[in-house]
Amino acid sequence: MRQNHTLLTCMIVYGVASLVHFVHNAAYLEFYPNMPTWLTPAGVLSSWLVIAGTGAVGYWLYRRVSTTAGLAVIGVYAALGFGGLDHYAIAPFSAHSLAMSATILSEVAAASVLLVSILWIALHPIPDATCP
């Protein structure tokens, strides 16, 4: 039960950090350096919905279908949190404001913690109490 709570807490923290980054990105899209001209605020927020949906499906799988499959999908969800580092691939760190970098790095840090918790749960499974 404690693992479920820890995993859900880490997922929520990452989800909030990710949402803050995506909302900031959408609100200040024109100020983020070298962003593609075709990208719109609605596109940014839609991307977040897809990412958050991945996490929700992963947690549902984890709780209802298969611990292994759920953790794998949640792992993908967490790995998507490193996509924010792409900002630094298209423009140097120095080209980003403090707020931009704070939202990007907070998302990456939360994704890292989530990945560590997934690995911990995968490597330290709780035995099924119904088994003899």
Wavefront OBJ file of the C-alpha trace (Angstrom):
o trace
v 0.000 0.000 0.000
v 2.850 2.367 0.834
v 4.405 1.782 -2.602
v 1.126 2.769 -4.261
v 1.015 5.978 -2.230
v 4.659 6.808 -2.966
v 4.227 6.146 -6.680
v 1.041 8.206 -6.895
v 2.644 11.065 -4.952
v 5.672 11.094 -7.270
v 3.378 10.987 -10.298
v 1.330 13.919 -9.020
v 4.425 15.992 -8.211
v 5.832 15.312 -11.680
v 2.437 15.999 -13.271
v 2.182 19.375 -11.543
v 5.770 20.315 -12.440
v 5.100 19.282 -16.028
v 1.850 21.249 -16.139
v 3.583 24.367 -14.798
v 6.266 24.059 -17.468
v 3.764 23.508 -20.295
v 1.475 26.339 -19.145
v 4.459 28.680 -18.903
v 5.627 27.543 -22.323
v 2.175 28.122 -23.829
v 1.739 31.518 -22.170
v 5.184 32.783 -23.169
v 5.719 30.779 -26.337
v 6.910 33.768 -28.336
v 9.653 34.417 -25.762
v 11.076 30.886 -25.724
v 14.097 31.039 -28.031
v 14.105 29.282 -31.404
v 10.746 27.562 -30.989
v 9.234 26.300 -34.251
v 6.900 28.842 -35.832
v 4.191 26.212 -36.374
v 3.906 25.542 -32.632
v 0.894 27.149 -30.947
v -0.119 27.507 -27.295
v -3.002 25.091 -27.943
v -0.532 22.605 -29.406
v 1.687 22.892 -26.349
v -1.222 22.278 -23.978
v -2.546 19.430 -26.131
v 0.866 17.790 -25.885
v 0.657 17.978 -22.115
v -2.762 16.301 -22.165
v -1.337 13.400 -24.171
v 1.595 13.087 -21.766
v -0.675 13.263 -18.696
v -2.976 10.706 -20.298
v -0.024 8.367 -20.685
v 0.626 8.638 -16.966
v -3.033 8.041 -16.107
v -3.185 4.943 -18.305
v 0.040 3.701 -16.749
v -1.295 4.094 -13.239
v -4.549 2.378 -14.175
v -2.578 -0.531 -15.653
v -0.390 -0.659 -12.542
v -3.365 -0.834 -10.169
v -5.824 -2.896 -12.205
v -4.098 -5.011 -14.839
v -0.367 -5.615 -14.486
v 2.202 -4.108 -12.162
v 4.942 -4.657 -14.733
v 3.029 -3.180 -17.665
v 1.864 -0.273 -15.537
v 5.358 0.524 -14.325
v 6.637 0.342 -17.902
v 4.044 2.843 -19.134
v 4.648 5.084 -16.124
v 8.352 4.852 -16.987
v 7.560 6.168 -20.461
v 5.498 8.935 -18.847
v 8.450 9.886 -16.629
v 10.917 9.704 -19.523
v 8.805 12.213 -21.430
v 9.692 14.682 -18.674
v 13.206 14.870 -20.068
v 11.826 16.309 -23.311
v 11.996 19.760 -21.765
v 15.762 19.548 -22.086
v 15.187 19.875 -25.843
v 14.841 23.601 -25.169
v 18.585 23.628 -24.533
v 19.262 21.716 -27.738
v 17.703 24.486 -29.822
v 19.004 27.426 -27.779
v 21.694 27.693 -25.098
v 20.867 27.751 -21.406
v 21.839 31.426 -21.294
v 19.142 32.295 -23.855
v 16.407 31.189 -21.443
v 15.014 33.295 -18.631
v 15.255 32.187 -15.014
v 11.540 31.316 -15.037
v 11.914 29.243 -18.206
v 14.832 27.294 -16.797
v 13.123 26.883 -13.418
v 10.080 25.268 -15.014
v 12.169 23.088 -17.331
v 14.546 21.897 -14.615
v 11.747 21.348 -12.082
v 10.004 19.081 -14.542
v 13.229 17.163 -15.201
v 13.953 16.821 -11.473
v 10.447 15.537 -10.749
v 10.666 13.101 -13.672
v 13.982 11.844 -12.272
v 12.478 11.212 -8.848
v 9.550 9.396 -10.464
v 11.933 7.181 -12.452
v 13.865 6.319 -9.289
v 10.628 5.416 -7.498
v 9.579 3.195 -10.426
v 12.908 1.386 -10.293
v 12.658 0.989 -6.529
v 9.160 -0.498 -6.758
v 10.180 -2.787 -9.619
v 13.201 -4.071 -7.712
v 11.425 -4.368 -4.336
v 7.999 -5.858 -5.061
v 5.628 -6.466 -2.179
v 4.557 -10.107 -2.092
v 0.886 -10.788 -2.713
v -0.758 -11.207 0.695
v -3.201 -13.768 -0.684
v -0.494 -16.245 -1.682
v 0.359 -19.001 0.826
l 1 2 3 4 5 6 7 8 9 10 11 12 13 14 15 16 17 18 19 20 21 22 23 24 25 26 27 28 29 30 31 32 33 34 35 36 37 38 39 40 41 42 43 44 45 46 47 48 49 50 51 52 53 54 55 56 57 58 59 60 61 62 63 64 65 66 67 68 69 70 71 72 73 74 75 76 77 78 79 80 81 82 83 84 85 86 87 88 89 90 91 92 93 94 95 96 97 98 99 100 101 102 103 104 105 106 107 108 109 110 111 112 113 114 115 116 117 118 119 120 121 122 123 124 125 126 127 128 129 130 131 132
